[in-house]
Amino acid sequence: DQQVKQNSPSLSVQEGRISILNCDYTNSMFDYFLWYKKYPAEGPTFLISISSIKDKNEDGRFTVFLNKSAKHLSLHIVPSQPGDSAVYFCAASEGGANNLFFGTGTRLTVIP
Amino acid sequence: DAGVIQSPRHEVTEMGQEVTLRCKPISGHDYLFWYRQTMMRGLELLIYFNNNVPIDDSGMPEDRFSAKMPNASFSTLKIQPSEPRDSAVYFCASSFGSVETQYFGPGTRLLVL
């Protein structure tokens, strides 16, 4: 059963606007969450993370929000750029374990 | 650093054949992970090693799949016999003691006819 879910397989956004990618999880024991970005023919690369003791983490144009009660996190990209076009994977881990549970990914297309 | 190296990048084989995927982790990393990416299930962890020892292989689909890590700089994932449903992209990743710093290789795209 999928413990991390990304229900939107794709998203298109105009350049300069905000991109919001969503992720839901079912395991309440998850305490660390990450976003990875993947370009075609490449492996995923780490983008940003958040611990369950926080509800927001910001890195430049990228901000991740965590709502523990709703078991929901989101990635905001502002402003969106054409180079942000990629597949974004949400991932979660439990209690310091070294395995990650990934979602199915959301393909973001930023239209120039 | 060359990053995580995987070979081959593409593999086309016929059902029933043995397939061996190879991975060279980043030097100094003590964790190595094998993932499979499919449209339906996204990225699934198959197995991971710590200091060359398999720690969790609960994601390995069935006995047709096996993985080894004979030393710190090399790992293999073998499928024998292969089936069309094994067609996917297989990623290897390595890290040094932290989940957030998993570095992924470029993947091996496997097609089983």
Interface residues (C-beta under 8 A of the other chain):
Chain A: Q2 V4 Q6 Y32 L34 Y36 A41 E42 G43 P44 T45 F46 S49 F89 A91 S93 A97 N98 N99 L100 F101 F102 G103 T104 G105
Chain B: V4 Y31 F33 Y35 M39 M40 R41 G42 L43 E44 L45 Y48 N50 I55 D56 F91 A93 S95 G97 S98 V99 E100 T101 Q102 Y103 F104 G105 P106 G107
